[in-house]
Amino acid sequence: MHIREIRELAKKFAPEQIENCITQQMREGVNICDVSGPTEHVVSELAKASFVRDMTDREIPMTDAVRELAKRIRLVQMAFKEED
């Protein structure tokens, strides 16, 4: 999923709705947010959208919220690289 799609999910669904989609995906393998794919991928993308939505709800501009998401993803990836 591209950042554009994460942005669209964050705009379209409230945090509670995204959480419900995650729960539904885990239980049933499908979700009403219409994100498809393997459950691991779907949950990951919905979690990203939830993070962005939480930040925008705190009046952080969408661009800054996406930048912060990307920064945190890079930090996690670097931590895994250091373990190897």
Phi, psi and omega in degrees: 000140180269162180304322180303317181291324176296317177301316180297318176299317181297325179285321189282324188242142174287159180306320180295322179294319179296317178298321177296322178295321178297313179299315180298319179298318181294322183278318191246345182083005175218167180209156182283350177282355177063037172259127184240163180131187176300144184307318180302316180293314182299313180298319178299313182292320177294323178296321177297315179297321178297317178300312181297317180297318178301318180291318180292330175294338176267019175068026172272131181302147182307316180300316179292324179295318179293320176300317180295320176300311180299320179299314181293323177297316179298320179298318178294316180297320179295322179297321178291325178294322180293330180287334182288000000 
